[in-house]
Amino acid sequence: MASATIAREAYAASLVHTHVPRAPSRLFLWATGFTMAVSCFVMVEPAPVDALVLGLLVLGIVSGILTLRNVPPLPSTLLTLLILANVVSFYSPIDEERAFWYIFVTAYLVLSWFFFVAFLQRYETRGMDVLIRAYTFSAMFCVTLGALSYFHLIGFQDYLLLVGRLKGLFKDPNVCGPYLIPVALFALAGIIRKKPGWVTASLHGSVLALASLGVLLSYSRACWINYSISVAAYFVFSYLLRPVSMPPPFSMTRALLFAALAGASVVGIMQLPAVKAMMAERVTKTGLQGYDRDRFHAQRMAYQSALVRPLGIGPGQAEEQFDYATHSSYMRVLSENGFVGFFAYLGFVLLTLGRSLAMTRRTKSIFWRRVFLIAAACIIGHMVNSAVVDTVHWRHYWFLLALPWYTPVECKMPGRKSVRVA
């Protein structure tokens, strides 16, 4: 799987502070891996992953396997403010049932953030390795089914596609595409690293190709921009944030070869009649669709509503109030949860991004440095995506936002020697 090389690095890094967990702890580790492996099954809500995350969080705390004592206080405070803003704005919703459901989902996603932070604090490198492997499996299973259906090699077009767009086991192509981006970046990191070996490079290349194909066939313009920004940010951060004594993190020749092959692959795929027809429909001369005017109008109404009702119109009420979704996380939170909720949410995301960049500079572990780099790159891409798509309830986004809040052992204990793998 795409995480093969990263797995070896994770194992080497874990030798610094190896301890053999007892049986209940090992079972909990693999149960969490299974939870991540089924995270693409979200055609219904609540999805299986939701029940598993909540169950594991309760079980972990009750059994003592997980603890919330080490969760950083500042992001916890901002998330608490976000939930309080949801509650405060719930004073006169148009649709009470939807408002209750929306608060519940937001609270669940905040709890999922606490779960993943506590999980990484407990299982450290080994836990991250399991999460990467499971996430990669989930993404590959989802995109493979979707691609086979798209090219009519199997059936189930009514389930795996939406109006000719690949959505896999998700409800919406706009969510399926971004879900694949972190996996694509982990695979990309495995390809462009120095001396990965042809077998490893081929394996990572296959994962990268499939994930990129899924991103393309989702036909989400925001997702394409998200992917482009995430890849560009990863390359830039890899150079700018590396220690002064460290050589360039990848071969420029290998990076240029990758870019040439990727470009040729995209050109080849776009010659397929079905892809060409959909591209002509999705990418107009102006880059806009007719319904984009409705989206921008709803966003203007959301902003004006926030000025009139600074405490918010209530969770999940944008569609009821404006007769159209805001298609913007920022405008949704601002209009529904008021200025307190908006600044709490945006502050949390920006703080997490800053934390990820800071940890990239602090850690000496190549494994964790790569994790923080990918998290930072994906968060930037998703922040841009969030300006035109509502991402507040994307499960994988909250997972990404949890990763930077783990502190590697050598950062906790400055005198400790770390293991580095070339």
N, C-alpha and C positions, 0 to 999 in steps of 0.2 A: 504494500500500500504506500501511498505518497509519503507517509510518515516514517518510512524505514530508516532513512539516514538520521532524521531527527530523533527517532527512538534510540539509536545507538548513542547519540550525543546525550540524550536524557539519561540513559543508563550510566554513562561515564560520569555525568554530573552528579548522579544520585550516590555514587560511591563516596562522595565527600561526607555524607551524613546518613549512611545506610543503616536502617533498622528493619528488622523483619516483623511486620505487623501480625497480630494474632488473628485467628481464623475469622471472628466476627468482623474485624476491620478489613480483611481481604475480601470478604463477601460484600461489604459495603462498597469497596472500591469497584468491584466488577459490576455491582448493581448500578452504580453511577455510570459506568461505561455503557451498560445496556440502555440506560435512560437516554444518553446522548446518541446512541446508535438508532433509536427510534424517533429522534427529534424531527424527522422529515414527515412523519405521519400526522398531518394536521388538517385533514379534510373536514374533521368534525371538531367541535369545541364543547367542553374542554377536551383537549387532545390527550392521548396516553401519556405523553411526556409531562403534561401538567400534573396529573395525578401522581406520577412517579416522583417528580421533584418535590412536591409538597410532602408526600409520604416519607421520602428519604430525609428531608429536612427535619421533620418531627422525630423520626426514628434516630437520626444522628444526634440530635440534641438530648433526647431522653436517655439514650444509651451512653452518652459521654464521648462518642466518637468525634462529634463536631462540637465546636464551641464558638459563640459569637463574641467572646471577650476580646479577641484579637482583631476584630473588624475595625478598620480605621474610623475614628469618630466624625471627621469632617464630611465625607461622602454620606455617612449614615444620617447626619443631621439634615443635609440637603434633601435626601430621599424622604425623610420624615416630614419635612416641610412640604414636599410635593404631595404626599398623601393627605396631610392636613388641608392643603389648598383644595384638593378634590372634595374633602368632606365639607369644608366651609362653603364651597360653591354649590353645594347640594341643598339650596334653600328653596328653590322654586323651579324644579326641572319640568320641561314640557312632557317628557316621557320618563316617569319614575323608574319603571322596570329597566329600561336601557341604562339609566344613570346608575342604578345599583350594580348592574352587570359590569359597566365600564369601570367603576371604582374597584370592584372585585378583581378584575383582570389586571388593572394597574398595580394593585396591592400584591397580587400573586407574582408579577414580574419583578417587583422590588424584592420580594422574598426569594425569588430565584437568584437574584444578584447576591443576596446574603449567603445563599446556599453555596454558590460556586466559589465565593471568596473564602468561606469557612472550609470548604472542601480542599482548596489549594493550600490553605494554611496547614491543614492536617496531612495531606498526602504529597505535597510539594512536587518535585520533579516527576516522580512516578505517576502521580495523579494527572499532571498535565499531559504526560505521554499517553495515558489511557484516553483522555478526552480528545486528543488530536486524532488518534487512531479511530475512535468511535465516530467522531464527527466526519472524518473522511469516508468511512464506510457508509454512513447515512447519506451523505451528499452523492456518492457514486451510485448507490442503489437508486436514489431518486432520479438522478439525471439520466441514468441508463434506461430505466423504464420509460421516462418521458421521451427520450430521443428515439427509442425503438417505436414508440407509438407515433411520434411525429413523422417518421419516414415510412409508416405503415408496414413495419415488419412484424408488429403485433397489433392487436385491436385496442380497445379501451380509450379511443379518442375522446369520448364524452367525459371521461374521468381524468385523464392525464393531460389534456389540452383544454385551452379556453379560447374560443374564437381563433383557432389556428396557432395559438401561442403556447409554448411549453410551460406547464405549471407543475408537472410531476405530481407529488402527493400533497401539494399545497392547494389552498383555495384560489390563490392569485399568482399570476406570473411575476407581478411586481415584487413579490416576497421570495419566490423560488429563486430568481436570478441572484439577488444579493446574498441569499443563503449560501451560494456556491463560492462567493468571492474569497472568504478566508481560506477555504480549502485550496483554491487556485493559488493563493499567495504562499501557502506552506509548500505546495508542489514547486512553485517557481523558485522559492528559496533553495530547494533541494537541487534544482537543475543548474542554477548559475553559480553555486558555491564551487570553490576550487576542488578539482579532482574528486568528483562524486562517484566515478566509476560508471561504465556504460550501462550496466544492469540497473543500478540505482537511478541513473539519469533517465533511462527508458521508462522505468516504472513511474517516476515522478512526471515525466513528460506525458504519459498516458492519462494520468489524473488531471494534469493541467489542461490537456486537450479536451477531455470530457467536460470539465467544469466550465471552460471557456465556451464550448459548444452550447452548454445549457444557458449561459449568460446571453449568448447571441440569440438563441431560439426563444428566449423569454420575450424578446422584442420590446423590452422596457428601455425607453430612452434614458430615464434616470439611472437605471442599473448599468447601462453602458458607460455613462459618465462616472458613476460610482467606481466601476472596475478600472477605468482609465486613470482616475485620480489615485486610487489605492495603489496601483502598480507604480505609477510615477512617484508617489510619496515614499514607497518602500525603497526604490532606487536612491532617491535623494537622501533620505534619512540614513540609509546604509553607509553612504559616503560621509555625510556631514557629522553624524553622531558617533563615528567610530573613534576609539582612543587614538591619540597622536602617534603612538608607537605601532599601531596595528596597520598592516598593509591593506590595500583596497580589498573589500570583502568578496569580490568576484572578478573573474577575468572579463575584461572589456570585449575581447574576441568572442567569448562565449555568450555575452549579453547581446552583441550585435547579431550573432548567428541565430539566437533565439528570436530576436525581433524580426529577422528576415523570414524565418520559418513561420512565425505566427502570422505575419502579413500575407505570405503566400497561401496559408491555410484559409484565412478569412476570404481572400479573393476567390479561392476555389469553391468554398462553400456557398458564396453569394452567386455563383453561376447556376446553382440548382434552381429550377423554375419556381418551386414553392417558396424558397427563401427570397428570390428576386422579387416575386410578387408582393410578399409581405413587407419587404424593405421599402418598396415603392409606396406602399400604403402608410407605413409608420414614419418614414422620413420624407416629409414634403419639402418644397422649395424653401419655405420659411422656417422649417424645423418644428412647426406647430400644427396641432390638430384643431378641428373646429371646437371641440369641447374644452380646449385650453382656456378659451375666453371665460367659460363658466367657472373654471377653477380659479383664475385670477380674480374674478368678480367675488367669489366666495371668500377669498383671502382678504380682499379689501373690506368686505362686510365684517369679517372676523376681527380685523384690527379696529374698525370703528365701534364694534360692539364692546371691545375691551375698554375703550375710552369712556363709554357710557356706563358699563357695569364692570368696574375694576376688580371685583371679587370673582367674576366669571359667571357664565350662564349655566354652568353645571356640567358634570362629566358626561361625555358622549352625546351632547345636545347640539353639536354643530349642524348635523344633518337636519335635525328638527327645526332649528332656528333659521338656517339659511337655505333650506331646501336643496342643499348640495354639500358634499364633503369639502373640507378646506384643502385637502391634498397637500398639507404642510404640517409637520409635527409642531413647528414653532407657533403657527397661527392657531392650531387646534388647542394647544396648551394655554396660550395667551387668552383666547376667547372663552374657553371652558373653565379654566382654573385661575384666571386672573393673573395679575402681575407677580404675585408671590409665587404661584405655581410655575410661571414662565421662567423667572430668574432662578428658582430652585432647580428646575430641570436643565436649563441651559448651563447654569453654573456647575452642576454635577458632571455633565458631558465634557465641558471644557476642562474642569479639574482632572477628570480621568485621562483626557488626552495629554495634559501637562504631566501627569504622573507617569504615563507610559513613556514619554520622551525622557523624563528624568531618570527612570529606572533603566532605560537603554544605556545611558551614560554611566550609571553607577555599577551595574552588574559586570562581573568578570566572566560569567558563564556564557559561552557562545550559544548554548541552547536557549537560555532565558533571554539573552539579548535578541535573538531572532523572534521569540514569542512577543516581546514588547514592541519590536519594530513592526511586526505584522499587525498587532493590535492597534498601534498608533495609525498606521496607514489605512486600515479598514475603518477606523473610527472617523478619520477625516473624510473618506469616501462616503460613509453613511451619513455624516453631518450634511454634506452637500445633497445627497439623496433625500434627506429629511426636509429640505426646503420645498420639494415638489411632490412628495409622497408622505403619507402619515406612517411613521415608523415607530411610534411610541409603544405599540404592542407587538413589535417583532421580537420573538423569543431569542433568536440568535444574536440580536444586537445587545441585549442585556447580558448575554454570555460574554461577548467581546468586552463590554464595559466592566466586567468583573476581573478580567485577566490582569490588568495593570496593578491591581491592589494586592497582589501577592508580593511579598518581599523575599528574594532569594536568601539563602542561609549566609552567604558571604557578605551580604549587605547588612545583615543583622549582627554579624560577628566579624568585624573588620580584620582581625588578625588571622582569620582562617584561610587556608590555602584552597583555591578552587581548581577544579579539573577543567582543562580546555581541550577540545577536540578539533583538530584541523579539518 
